[in-house]
Amino acid sequence: MNPVEPTPRAGRAVRIAAVGDLHYGRAVPGSLQPWLSQMAASADIVALCGDLTDHGLPEEARLLAADLTSQLKVPTVAVLDNHDYEAGQAAEIKKILEGAGLLVLDGEHVELLGVGFAGVKGFGGGFGVHALQAWGEELIKSFVQEAVTEALKLETAIARLRTEHRVALLHYAPIDETIRGEAPEIHAFLGSSRLEEPLARHPPTAIFHGPAHHGQPLGHTRVGTPDTTSPRPCSSKRPRPVARSTSSSSSPPPPPEPPPEAAATVRPTHAAGPDRGEPSRTPGPLSRLREAVYDAWRCLP
């Protein structure tokens, strides 16, 4: 899967808006349209980081697809996650969303506006020395193997990209830095450091993954790649940092305000050297990867 469309826009920045956990099905159909319209107006590409439906039902996917096609007129790339698999109909959900024009990645890669995307769902299993190992019962071994399989799919996809700028799109976290703030008891179910391995061998420009609802908005892999949790729809009209966006109510989002900053801006320039600081509006060197300039995160109302 490697369509090269739309064509790159030489000399100008490409703005990417990333969001996860739409959980479509809790909201009244159409309630996300103002929010989606605002996001489309702020970005050149939209990235959806999984949990797009609430219970993994095809009817939820059809309602979401109707909203997406009516509001998003920019290229949209997505991955699925556990909520989308809940009813055992993930293949049908993928088919419905792809029929609406989304590029749903599951180990595939795609190029949009000169930026390469590699996407997988990912899986849990924990991090570092505390990661679950394939030893003991078959169920434990199967659990670990799922994370290994997802990591291999990610490596295959990202290694095939030939674009200057590459983005890894997941739902599960590849590092534990972005889930700090969550209850330690559930860290092993929020991601796996096995997903970081291919990202260290093939460093992308940036990583977007699904939100740890009480975690941190920004982290870095061990080779310095920025890893950003995606925001969720806010219940407050005032823009807030992504890590504080914890709304899960069924009430519709408020009417749109002036468009917020897009999640990330990728500029076709080169720099080298470490940069472990906060997002900045001015170009700054990034370790072992091409320059990426990150605007301040704002939670979409």
C-alpha positions in Angstrom: 0.0 0.0 0.0 1.9 3.0 -1.2 -0.2 5.6 -3.0 1.7 8.8 -3.7 -1.1 11.3 -3.5 -1.7 14.1 -3.1 1.5 15.4 -4.5 4.1 17.0 -2.3 4.0 20.8 -1.9 7.6 21.9 -2.5 9.0 24.4 -0.1 6.1 24.6 2.3 5.5 23.1 5.7 3.1 20.1 6.0 0.9 20.4 9.1 -0.3 17.2 10.7 -3.2 17.1 13.1 -3.3 13.9 15.2 -6.2 12.7 17.4 -7.2 9.4 19.0 -10.0 7.8 21.0 -13.0 9.2 19.1 -15.0 6.3 20.6 -17.7 7.0 18.0 -21.0 5.7 19.3 -21.1 7.6 22.6 -21.9 10.9 20.8 -25.0 11.8 18.9 -24.3 11.3 15.2 -23.1 14.6 13.7 -21.9 16.0 17.0 -18.3 15.8 15.9 -18.8 17.7 12.7 -17.8 21.2 14.0 -14.8 19.7 15.6 -13.7 17.8 12.5 -14.3 20.8 10.3 -12.1 22.9 12.6 -9.3 20.2 12.5 -9.5 20.0 8.8 -9.1 23.8 8.5 -6.0 23.7 10.6 -4.0 20.9 9.0 -2.9 19.4 5.6 -3.1 15.8 6.9 -5.2 14.3 9.7 -4.0 11.2 11.6 -6.4 9.1 13.7 -4.7 7.0 16.4 -7.1 4.2 17.0 -10.3 3.6 19.1 -12.3 5.2 16.4 -15.5 3.3 17.4 -16.8 2.6 20.8 -17.8 -1.0 20.7 -16.3 -2.1 17.4 -19.7 -2.2 15.6 -20.1 -1.6 11.8 -23.0 0.8 12.4 -20.7 3.0 14.5 -18.1 3.0 11.7 -20.8 4.0 9.2 -21.9 6.9 11.3 -18.3 8.0 11.8 -17.6 7.6 8.1 -20.6 9.9 7.3 -19.2 12.6 9.5 -15.6 12.2 8.2 -16.6 12.4 4.6 -18.8 15.5 5.1 -16.1 17.4 7.0 -12.6 16.2 6.3 -11.5 17.3 2.8 -7.8 16.6 3.6 -5.9 13.2 3.4 -6.7 11.1 6.5 -4.6 8.2 7.7 -5.7 6.0 10.6 -5.0 2.9 12.6 -7.5 0.8 14.6 -7.3 -0.4 18.2 -8.9 -2.6 20.9 -12.3 -0.8 20.9 -12.5 -1.3 17.1 -11.8 -5.0 17.6 -14.3 -5.6 20.5 -17.1 -7.0 18.4 -14.8 -9.2 16.2 -15.6 -7.1 13.1 -12.4 -5.1 12.7 -12.1 -6.1 9.0 -15.6 -4.8 8.3 -14.8 -1.5 10.1 -11.7 -1.1 8.1 -13.6 -1.7 4.9 -16.2 0.9 5.8 -13.7 3.5 6.7 -11.6 2.8 3.6 -14.7 3.1 1.5 -15.1 6.6 3.0 -11.6 7.5 1.7 -9.5 6.9 4.8 -6.2 5.1 4.6 -6.3 2.5 7.4 -2.9 1.1 8.1 -2.1 -2.3 9.6 1.5 -2.9 8.8 1.3 -0.9 5.6 2.9 2.4 4.6 1.7 5.3 2.6 3.1 8.7 1.3 1.0 11.9 1.6 2.3 15.3 0.6 5.8 14.0 0.6 5.6 12.6 4.2 5.7 8.9 4.7 3.4 7.2 7.3 3.9 3.7 8.7 1.0 2.5 10.9 0.2 -0.4 13.2 -2.1 -1.0 16.1 0.6 -2.1 18.4 0.1 -4.1 21.6 0.8 -4.2 25.3 3.3 -6.1 27.4 5.2 -3.5 29.4 8.5 -1.7 29.2 12.2 -2.3 29.7 13.3 -4.8 32.3 9.7 -5.1 33.5 8.4 -6.2 30.1 6.5 -9.5 30.0 8.6 -12.4 28.7 7.5 -15.4 26.7 7.8 -17.9 29.5 5.4 -20.2 31.2 1.8 -20.7 30.1 0.8 -20.7 26.4 -1.5 -17.7 27.0 1.4 -15.6 28.3 3.5 -16.7 25.3 0.7 -15.7 22.9 0.3 -12.3 24.6 4.0 -11.6 24.1 4.0 -12.9 20.6 1.3 -10.4 19.6 3.5 -7.6 20.7 6.4 -9.1 18.7 4.3 -9.5 15.6 3.1 -5.9 15.8 6.7 -4.7 16.2 7.8 -6.7 13.1 4.9 -5.3 11.1 6.0 -1.7 12.1 9.6 -2.4 11.2 8.6 -3.8 7.8 6.4 -0.8 7.0 8.8 2.0 8.2 11.9 0.4 6.5 10.1 0.5 3.2 9.5 4.3 3.3 11.8 6.3 1.1 10.6 9.8 2.0 12.8 12.4 3.8 10.2 12.7 6.6 8.6 9.7 8.1 5.9 9.4 10.8 5.1 6.3 12.8 1.4 6.0 13.7 0.2 3.7 16.5 -2.3 3.4 19.3 -0.3 1.6 22.0 2.7 3.5 23.4 6.2 2.5 22.3 7.9 4.2 25.4 6.8 4.5 29.0 7.6 8.2 29.2 4.3 9.2 27.7 2.2 7.0 30.1 3.7 8.3 33.3 0.8 9.6 35.4 -1.3 6.6 34.7 -1.7 4.0 37.5 1.4 1.8 37.5 -0.7 -1.3 37.7 -2.0 -0.8 34.1 1.3 0.3 32.4 1.8 -3.1 30.9 -1.5 -2.9 29.1 -0.8 0.6 27.6 2.1 -0.3 25.4 5.3 -2.2 24.9 9.0 -1.3 24.5 9.2 -3.9 21.8 7.5 -1.3 19.6 10.4 1.0 20.2 13.0 -1.4 18.7 12.1 -0.8 15.1 11.8 3.0 15.8 15.3 3.0 17.1 16.7 1.1 14.1 14.7 3.2 11.6 14.2 6.6 13.4 11.2 8.5 12.1 10.8 12.2 12.1 8.0 11.9 14.7 5.7 9.3 16.4 2.0 9.7 17.1 0.2 7.3 19.3 -3.1 7.0 21.2 -3.5 8.9 24.4 -2.7 7.7 27.9 -5.6 9.6 29.4 -3.5 10.8 32.4 -0.1 10.6 30.9 2.4 13.0 29.3 1.9 14.7 25.9 5.5 14.4 24.8 8.3 11.9 25.2 11.4 10.7 23.3 12.7 7.4 22.2 16.2 6.4 23.3 17.6 7.8 20.1 15.8 11.1 20.5 12.7 10.8 18.3 9.8 12.9 19.5 6.9 10.7 20.7 3.6 12.5 21.0 0.3 11.3 22.5 -2.6 12.4 20.5 -5.3 14.6 22.0 -8.9 13.6 22.5 -12.0 15.8 22.0 -12.3 18.2 24.9 -15.4 19.0 27.0 -14.1 22.4 27.9 -14.3 25.4 25.5 -10.9 26.6 26.7 -8.0 25.0 24.9 -6.0 22.9 27.4 -2.8 20.8 27.1 -3.4 17.4 25.6 -2.5 15.4 28.7 -5.3 17.1 30.5 -7.9 16.2 27.9 -9.8 13.5 29.7 -13.4 13.9 28.7 -15.3 10.7 28.1 -18.8 12.0 28.6 -21.5 11.5 25.9 -22.3 15.2 25.7 -21.5 16.7 22.2 -18.4 18.9 21.9 -19.0 22.7 22.1 -19.1 24.8 18.9 -15.8 25.5 17.3 -13.6 28.4 18.3 -10.8 29.9 16.2 -8.7 27.1 14.7 -6.0 25.9 17.1 -2.5 25.1 16.1 -2.1 21.8 14.3 -0.4 19.0 16.1 2.9 19.1 14.2 4.6 20.9 11.4 7.2 19.1 9.3 9.5 21.3 7.3 11.7 20.2 4.4 15.0 21.4 5.9 17.9 19.6 7.6 19.4 19.8 11.0 21.4 17.6 13.3 22.1 17.2 17.0 20.1 16.5 20.2 17.0 18.3 21.2 15.2 17.0 24.2 13.3 20.2 25.1 9.7 21.2 24.9 7.9 21.8 21.6 9.0 25.1 20.0 7.9 27.4 17.2 11.5 27.9 16.0 13.6 25.3 14.2 15.8 23.3 16.5 18.1 20.4 15.9 16.8 16.9 16.6 19.0 13.9 17.4 19.6 11.4 14.6 16.6 12.6 12.5 15.6 15.3 10.2 14.3 18.6 11.5 10.7 18.7 12.7 9.2 21.8 14.2 6.4 21.3 16.8 3.9 24.0 17.5 2.4 24.3 20.9 -0.3 21.6 21.5 -3.8 22.8 21.9 -6.7 20.6 22.7 -9.5 20.9 20.0 -12.8 22.0 21.5 
